[in-house]
């Protein structure tokens, strides 16, 4: 009995060290993934790329197809260096896709300020919620079902609005998305902290998508509520 307690303590300590390692590597890779994202966004804006102008539904489905191919590849190679390569390639692709909304924002006279505010707001929300999940070590796994249902409804509403172009629905979608992906930040960081996610590549992918979607919808809200035309 006396030898069991030190062994149990060592196992607990080893598990805590592993969780800290995954969290640290996730944050490092997440920060590094912003480089190809910014590069893709700048390239897309400078080239005037517009992916949804001519055929919004086809472009949206094509985007989903390419994104899911990347995510499938990342999942398959998550235990090798190729997983990192695919993840960075995916973030560059997402940067290209981001250029569309950035071009719309830059059409406003206060466009750069809107983009900066959305970026600062995204960072503030992320660091606050990630800090809560890390410091409290609370298990937010109970949110899984609600978040998934919300994500499905959000996707359906987005598809519907491609056809109907209802401004009030667009505003509602963005407001709900900000809340939804804020919840996903809590959920995904909590999974890492509590050992539910042990691979830093797939962990980075999940958190990256949370941050990316949070920024996009926060920027959409700011454009709708405080965008100024010349």
Secondary structure, 3 states (H helix, E strand, C coil): CHHHHHHHHHHHHHHHHHHHHHHHHHHHHHHHHHHHHHHHHHHHHHHCCCCCCCCHHHHHHHHHHHHHHHHHHHHHCCCCHHHHHHHHHHHHHHHHHHHHHHHHHHCCCCHHHHHHHHHHHHHHHHHHHHHHHHHHCCCCHHHHHHHHHHHHHHHHHHHHHHHHCCHHHHHHHHHHHHHHHHHHHHHHHHHHHCCCCCCHHHHHHHHHHHHHHHHHHHHHHHHHHHCCCC
